[in-house]
Structures are given as C-alpha cells and as structure tokens.
Amino acid sequence: MSKNGMPQHAVLVADETTAEDKRESLERALDSHGYRVLSTIESGESSLLLIAEQRDAHRNESGAGNLSGKALGEELENAESVLFALVRSIEAKDSDTGGHCERLMRYSEALAEHLGLSEEDCVALRRASMVHDIGKVAVPDYILSKPGPLTAEERRIMETHSEVGEHICAPLKSFRNVLPIIRAHHERQDGTGYPDRLKGDEIPRNARILQTVDVYDALTTDRPYRKALTHGQAIATIREEVRRGWWDGSLVDALEEMLRDQYPAVLPKKSVAACHWQSAQIA
C-alpha cells in the first residue's frame, strides 16, 4: 500500500473489447487515480489487460527518485504479489490445473539443485514456475476450458500466451532472468515449438528445465480429456516424445534420477497421492 492507502499496483482486465477509445478511457481513469500504465496487452478482439502502478511508487519520503534498499525490496514484493495473484485467478478458472504452479516450483527447484545450478537459477525457476502461463489471462475462457481439441484459430490464440506473459512481466527488472523462460517454455528440440521455433541448445537451459517438469506434471495430473498417468507411464510417454525430437533427453534422465533420489520429498503427501504415484514404480 502507498501512503494514501491505495494499492501501489493495479491490474485491469476488460473483456470483449480492444477498441482504442476504450483503452484510452481506461488509461485516463487510472491516471485520475494517480496511476501510470506499465503494460498494455491486447489479444485479438477478446481482451485488454493493463498493469499500472502509482506514479509516486518509486519515490522515497525525501522525494528522491530512488527507493531505499528496504523500500525497493517491499516494492518488488508488491509487484510480484500482483503477478502471483493474477496467476492464481487464472488457475482458479480450471479446477484440473489447481496447484500446478506450486508443484512446478518444487519440481524445478529440486531438479535445479540436482543439476548443481546456482541460487540465481533456482530463484529464476521458482518465479518462472509461478508466472510461466500468466499470458493466459489474454486467452478467452472458452478456449482455456475447452475439453476437446482446439481449432487452428483457437490454437493460434492459445500460442500467443508465452509472448503475452513475457510482455506482462517485462516491467519488473527483478524478472530479467525469468523472461527467457516464460517466452521459450513451449519451444521444442526439433524447432516445431513456439513462438520462435528455437532448436536444441538455442532454447535457454532453464526453459528446458521448466518444460521438462511441466510436461511431467501435466501427464501425472487429471485433465478434462484423460485421467492422470502413473509415474512409469508418464516417463515412458516423455521418452517417446524425446525420440520424436520434442524434449531434452538429458534433462529427462536427470528428472528421473531426482525423483528416485528424493521421492516422496518433492511434493506434499496430498499431491503425491493425487498423482497416483507408487513407490514400486519409482524404484
């Protein structure tokens, strides 16, 4: 909160319009309450998202333009909390993906530690685990919750979410190591992913780590179109997709080693049960 009792950050989402006059009227309304717009994201004709902060959010009590160390830390926490709240609102729309981000945080951090990565990498992966799908705020609900296959146009809209997510998080300097993960987490080793059709090592390592644990979690949790797979079934499926040229096989090896070494410490007991794991299958 700022000294006037107003939140330092605001998120405004308008559905079914992206008209220029609508965007300008929203910006004027924010301006009248002392906010400046940090990001504006439009998705086709379906939605408009504005992220704003109070104009004095970066001034300390003496009126200087720089925050003190403590105030800067609080400011970054406030900004991140806005993004994380937005993520939770997206998850709440789909009961089948509830807890997905928290599980990815545990998986990605455990895998990063298993690989001997730095604390900076671990922090980036924890943050990316929470916000990697934040761009889905610009995807219509009927697409997010559709139980059957997407049409070509619906898939095109869905595939914008990684770029939109990068755009949403770009104003946060503390997220500079997170942005490449958000943008690239749907790339594939053979160059058939999106949005940039990167191949192999062109895909940032941390993005490859996140996509490895992301696909594992997706396979081991219930979805509208299928029941959760067991650990063994999920690993077999991922290895088949490695052979197709989708994922980094060395990271799949590392994930399996990490799960074998750390099971069941990676997830809370409730989540482990929900994934239908069996200790005999892990061994």
N, C-alpha and C positions, 0 to 999 in steps of 0.2 A: 504493500500500500504506500502511496505517496502521502505527503504531509496534509493534503486536503481531503484525505480519506478515500480518494478514488484509486482504483487499481492502476498500477503502472503500465500494464499491458492489457490490450483488448483484442478479442478475435470476433469478427463479424462475418457471418455466412448468410448470403442471400440466395435463395433457390429460384430457378426458372426465370432468371433474367441476367443478362450481362450488358444491357444497354448502357451506352456511355453516360447518359444523363443520370441513370440510376447509380452508377459508380461514383459520379461526381457529387451527387446528393448525399451519399453515404460518407464520402470524404469530408464534405462540408459539415455534416453532423458531428463527425469525430473531431474535426477542427474546433468546432464551437465548444466542445467539452475539454479542449486542451490537449488533444492527441494529434500525433503525426503518423502517417501511414508508412510502415516499414516494407510491407509486401502486399502486392495485389495479384491474385491468381484467378484467371478465368478459365473455365473448362467448357468449350463449345458454347451451347446455349443453355446449359443446365445449372451452373452455379457460379457464384462470385464470392471470393474469400479475401478479406482484408485483415491484416495483422498490424496493430498500431501500438504505440507507446506514448506516454505523456511527454510533452515537449521538454519538461524540466527534469526528466528521469536521469539525465547524465550530469546534473549539477549538484555539487555538494553544498553544505549550508553556507559557505562563504560566497557562493555564487560562481565559483570557478567551474570551468567546463569539464574537469576531470573528477572521476569518483575516487574516494579514498579506497584503500585496499579492502576494508570491511564492507563499505557500501558497494563496491564493484562485485564482491562475492555475493551479496544479497541481490543485486540487480541480475546477475547471471542466473541465480537460483529462481528468481521470479520469472524470468524469460523462459527458462527450461520448464518450469511448472506449467506455464501456459501451453507449451507444446505437448507436454505429457498429458495434460487434461484433455487436449484435443484428440490425442491418440486414444485415450480411454473412451471418449464419446464415440469414436469410430468402432472400437471393439464392442461396445455395448449394443450396437446395431445388429451384431451377428453373434448369437449365443454359441455357435460352433467354434469360434476362434477366441473365446474368452480365456484369458490367462496366457495367450500366445506370446505376448511381448515379454512377460516375466520369465517364461520358460526359456525364451531365446537368450535373455540376459544371463541366465545360469549356464546354459549350454555354451554360449560364445565365450564367456569369461573362463569357464573350465577348459575349453579347447585351447584358448589363447595361452593359458598358464601351462597346459600340457605341452604346447609347442615352444615354450620358453620366451614368449613375446614380452615386450616392455609394458610397464604400467600405463604408459601413454596409449599403447594399442588396446589394452584392456578397457581403459576408460572410453575410448572411441567406440569400441564394440558394444559396451554396455549402453551407451547413448544411442547408437545406431539400432540396437535391438528394440529399443522403445519407439523410435520415430521412423523406422525404415519405410513403413506404409502410411505415413501421415498424409501423403499426397492423395490418398483415397477419399479425403474429405471433399475433393472436387469430382468424385465419381458418383453418379446417381445411385440411390439406394436400390433401385430395382435391378441394377447390374451387380452390385455387391452381394445381394441376397438371392440371385437367380440360381435355382437348383440345377438347371440343365446347362448345356454348352452355350457359350456366348456367340452371338453373330459376329461377323467380321467387323462391323461398326462398333459393337459393344466392346470387342477385344481392343480395338484401336483406342477407345476412350479409356479402358482399364490400363492400357500400357502407357498412358501419359503420367501415371501416378508417381513413378520414380523421379521424373523431371520436376513435377509439381512439388514433390516432397523436398527436393534439393532447393528449389526456389523459396519455399516456406522457411527453411532452416538457415538460408544463406545469411540473413542479417546478424546471426549470432557468431561472433568471432571465435567463441569457445568451441564451435562446432566445425572448425575448418578441417579437422581430420575425419569428421563424420560425413561430410558432404559427398566425397567419392564413394563411400559405402552405400549411401542412400541411392545415388544415381545408378550404380553398377550392380546392385544386388540381383537383378534379373538378367544379367548377361550370361552367356554360355561359352564353354571352352571352344566350341566349333564355330563361334561367330553368329549363331542363329538367335541370340537373345536380344534384349532391347535395353536402353534406347540407342546405343552407339555401335552395336554389333562388334563388340570387342572380342578378341580371341586370346585364349591361353593366358600367358603372363601379362597381357595388356590389361586384363581385369585386375584391379587392385587386390592384393592378398587378403586384406581384411574383408573386402566384399565377398571374396571366395569363401572365407570362413563363415560369414553370416549366411550365405546362400546354402552352404552345406548343412548347417544346423537348422536352417529354415525349412528345407525340404524334408529333413528327418522329422521335425516336429509336425509338419503338415501330414505326413504319412502315418504318424502314430497317434493322431487325434481324430475323432469323428468329424466328418464333413457331411453336408446335405446329400451328397451323391454317393457316399460309401462309408462303411464302418472303419474304425482305426485298425491299422495293421499291427501285428506284433513286432517286437524289435527285430527278430530274424527276418520276417517278411519285408520290413522296411529297408534293412541293409541290403537284402538281395535285390530289391527294386532299384535302390540307388546305384548299386554296382552295375546293373543292367543299363541304367542311364549314363553311367560313366563310359561304358562301352559304346554308347551312341554318340559320345562326344559332348555331353552336357556339363558334367561336373569334374572337379579336380580330384582324381583318384587318390593322390597322396593325402589329401585332407580327409577323405572318407576313411582311409586307413587309420589316420590319427583320431578321428571321431570314434571309431570302433574301439581302438585301444583305450581312449579316455573313458568311454562308457564302461568298459570291462574293469578298468582300474578303480573308477570312482563310484560305480553303482553301489548303493542307491543314493549317494550323497548329492547327486546333481540336482535332483528335484525333490520338492516336498512329497511326503508319502501319498497324499491325496492325488497329486498329479501323476505319480508313478503308477498308481492303480488305474487311473483314467486312461493311461497309455497302454494298458494291457501287457505290461512287461512281465516276463517270467525270469527268475534268476537262472534257471536252467538254460534259457535261450541266450542269455548274455554270456554265459561261460563257454 
